[in-house]
Amino acid sequence: MPRLKHSFLAATVLFGLAGAALAQSSPTYDPAQLPATKGKVSQYLLNPHGTIDGLLLDDGTEVHVNPMLSTELAFSVRPGDAVTIHGLKAKASPMVAAASITNDATGATITGRMGRPARGPENQMEASGVVKAALHEPRGGIDGVLLDNGTIIRLPPSEAKKFAAQLAVGQKLFVRGMGTSSPLGKVVIARQIGADAAKLADVAMPHMGGHDGMKGHDGMMGHRPGPMGAPHTDD
């Protein structure tokens, strides 16, 4: 874990510098200098506001991106596309903090930049299915799961630890909470979870500022606070 924290501290510094440069008329830093990861996109990963903040590759690799790139990414890269990602790789988990993503077939490249994430509408929703995979925040902690029907469930990392047994791969899961559903996918911020609707446990939402205590849930190229308290741009 110390190595993982060190890796993402470096990523926070690197993308802070790169983000400032990319906000200018021409980039100063070249993402192609970073390690390359190739794979095929399995599906989009969504943040609690319904915008794309990552990709899941078919080999299980999670790719973290700035949610400000959601619209551009949706137009340029779709599930099933082969992609090349340049970014920092985590040592202990199959994760990449992306600085750029290229569609191998079209050559279209999306490069990260800094900015405030979009806020999407949220409604009371329910979801159920079998847990297919755990999802992680950029620093490595579990902050959600992917169900076998493609639905994304998000919850605070502290609560994910508390409900680890319920969130294990292969477990049946029923969730009530707030969420969004769009052509990009379905995401639910869990307020209650259980094996079925008859027996649910409350999910605590810490008061950390921001919506639903999920402030900073913006991907490695967004503005989640870094491991050493690096600042983010949310108010």
C-alpha positions in Angstrom: 0.0 0.0 0.0 2.8 2.6 0.6 3.9 2.1 -3.0 0.4 2.6 -4.2 0.0 5.8 -2.2 3.3 7.0 -3.5 2.3 6.3 -7.0 -0.9 8.2 -6.8 0.8 11.1 -4.9 3.0 11.4 -8.0 0.0 11.2 -10.2 -1.7 14.1 -8.3 1.4 16.3 -8.8 1.8 15.3 -12.4 -1.7 15.8 -13.5 -1.9 19.0 -11.5 0.9 20.4 -13.6 -0.3 18.8 -16.8 -3.9 20.0 -16.2 -2.6 23.6 -15.9 -0.7 23.2 -19.1 -3.5 21.7 -21.0 -5.8 24.6 -20.1 -3.5 26.8 -22.3 -3.8 27.0 -26.0 -1.2 24.3 -26.6 -0.2 21.4 -24.3 3.2 21.7 -22.6 3.4 18.1 -21.5 3.1 15.1 -23.8 0.9 12.2 -22.4 2.5 9.8 -24.9 5.6 9.8 -22.7 3.6 7.9 -20.0 3.3 4.1 -20.0 0.8 2.7 -22.5 -2.0 0.3 -21.7 -4.0 -1.4 -24.5 -7.3 -3.1 -24.3 -11.0 -3.2 -25.4 -13.6 -1.1 -23.7 -16.2 -3.3 -21.8 -18.3 -0.4 -20.5 -18.3 3.1 -19.2 -17.9 3.8 -15.5 -20.1 6.5 -14.1 -19.8 8.8 -11.1 -22.7 9.5 -8.8 -23.8 12.4 -11.1 -24.2 10.1 -14.1 -21.2 11.4 -16.1 -18.4 9.2 -17.3 -15.4 9.2 -14.9 -13.8 6.0 -16.2 -13.7 3.0 -18.4 -13.7 -0.7 -17.6 -11.6 -2.8 -20.0 -12.4 -6.3 -20.9 -9.5 -7.6 -18.9 -10.9 -5.9 -15.7 -8.6 -2.9 -15.8 -10.2 0.3 -14.4 -9.3 3.5 -16.2 -9.9 6.7 -14.3 -10.6 9.9 -16.3 -11.7 13.5 -15.7 -15.5 13.6 -15.7 -15.2 16.9 -17.6 -14.3 14.7 -20.6 -17.6 12.7 -20.4 -19.3 14.1 -23.5 -16.1 14.0 -25.6 -15.3 10.5 -24.5 -18.8 9.2 -25.2 -18.6 10.5 -28.8 -15.1 9.2 -29.4 -14.9 5.9 -27.6 -17.6 3.3 -27.2 -17.9 -0.1 -25.6 -16.3 -2.6 -27.9 -13.7 -0.2 -29.2 -10.0 -1.0 -28.9 -8.1 1.8 -27.1 -4.6 2.8 -26.1 -4.3 4.6 -22.8 -1.3 6.7 -21.7 -1.2 7.2 -18.0 0.2 6.1 -14.6 -0.4 2.5 -13.6 -1.1 1.4 -10.1 1.3 -1.2 -8.8 -1.1 -3.2 -6.5 -4.3 -3.0 -8.6 -5.3 -3.2 -12.2 -5.9 0.6 -12.5 -4.7 3.4 -14.7 -4.9 7.1 -14.2 -5.3 8.2 -17.8 -3.7 11.3 -19.3 -4.9 10.4 -22.8 -7.2 7.8 -24.4 -6.9 7.0 -28.1 -9.5 5.0 -30.2 -7.2 2.6 -32.1 -9.6 2.4 -35.1 -10.3 6.1 -35.6 -7.2 7.7 -34.1 -9.3 10.1 -32.1 -7.5 11.1 -28.9 -9.0 12.5 -25.8 -6.6 14.4 -23.5 -7.3 15.3 -19.9 -7.9 18.7 -18.6 -8.9 20.3 -15.3 -12.4 21.5 -14.6 -15.5 21.2 -12.5 -17.6 18.0 -13.0 -21.0 18.3 -14.5 -24.0 17.8 -12.1 -26.6 15.5 -13.4 -30.2 15.0 -12.2 -30.7 12.3 -9.6 -33.8 10.4 -8.7 -34.9 7.8 -6.2 -34.0 4.4 -7.7 -33.7 0.7 -7.0 -31.3 -1.8 -8.5 -30.7 -5.5 -8.1 -28.4 -8.1 -9.5 -25.3 -10.2 -8.8 -22.0 -8.5 -8.0 -19.7 -8.9 -11.0 -16.7 -6.8 -9.9 -15.5 -4.3 -7.3 -14.9 -0.7 -8.4 -12.2 1.5 -6.9 -11.4 5.1 -6.3 -8.1 6.3 -7.8 -6.3 5.8 -4.5 -7.2 2.1 -4.4 -10.1 1.9 -1.9 -13.3 0.1 -3.0 -16.1 2.7 -3.6 -18.6 0.6 -5.4 -19.5 -2.5 -7.4 -20.6 -3.4 -10.9 -23.6 -5.7 -11.1 -24.0 -8.4 -13.8 -26.6 -6.3 -15.6 -24.2 -3.4 -16.0 -25.6 -1.2 -13.2 -23.0 0.7 -11.2 -23.4 1.0 -7.4 -21.5 3.7 -5.5 -21.0 4.2 -1.8 -18.4 5.7 0.5 -15.2 3.6 0.9 -15.7 3.4 4.6 -19.2 1.9 4.1 -17.8 -0.4 1.4 -15.4 -1.8 4.0 -18.4 -2.2 6.4 -20.4 -4.1 3.9 -17.5 -6.0 2.3 -19.2 -9.4 2.7 -22.4 -8.2 1.0 -20.4 -6.6 -1.8 -18.3 -9.6 -2.6 -18.2 -10.9 -6.2 -21.0 -13.5 -6.7 -23.3 -12.1 -4.0 -26.9 -11.1 -4.7 -27.5 -7.4 -4.1 -30.5 -5.2 -3.8 -30.0 -1.4 -3.5 -32.2 1.6 -2.8 -30.8 5.1 -3.3 -30.4 8.1 -5.5 -29.2 7.7 -9.1 -29.4 8.4 -12.8 -30.2 6.3 -15.8 -29.2 7.3 -19.4 -27.9 5.9 -22.6 -24.5 6.0 -20.9 -25.6 3.5 -18.2 -27.2 3.4 -14.8 -25.6 4.4 -11.5 -27.1 4.3 -8.0 -25.7 5.9 -4.9 -26.6 3.3 -2.3 -28.6 4.5 0.7 -29.8 1.0 1.7 -28.4 -2.4 0.6 -29.2 -6.0 1.3 -29.5 -9.4 -0.3 -33.1 -8.5 -1.2 -35.8 -5.9 -0.6 -37.0 -7.6 2.6 -33.9 -7.0 4.6 -32.0 -3.8 4.1 -29.3 -2.0 6.0 -28.7 1.7 5.9 -25.6 3.1 4.3 -24.1 6.0 6.1 -23.3 9.1 4.0 -20.6 11.1 5.7 -21.0 14.8 5.8 -17.9 15.7 3.8 -19.4 18.5 1.7 -20.7 18.2 -1.8 -23.7 16.1 -2.8 -24.5 13.1 -0.8 -21.1 13.2 1.0 -19.5 12.1 -2.2 -17.5 15.3 -2.9 -14.4 14.7 -4.8 -15.7 11.6 -6.6 -14.2 12.9 -9.8 -11.6 10.4 -11.0 -7.8 10.7 -11.0 -7.8 13.4 -13.6 -10.5 15.4 -11.8 -10.2 16.9 -8.4 -10.5 14.3 -5.8 -8.2 15.2 -2.8 -4.8 13.6 -3.2 -3.2 11.2 -0.6 -1.4 14.1 1.1 -4.4 16.4 1.1 -3.8 17.9 -2.3 -6.5 20.4 -3.0 -9.4 20.0 -5.4 -11.3 22.7 -7.2 -14.8 22.1 -5.7 -16.0 24.9 -3.4 
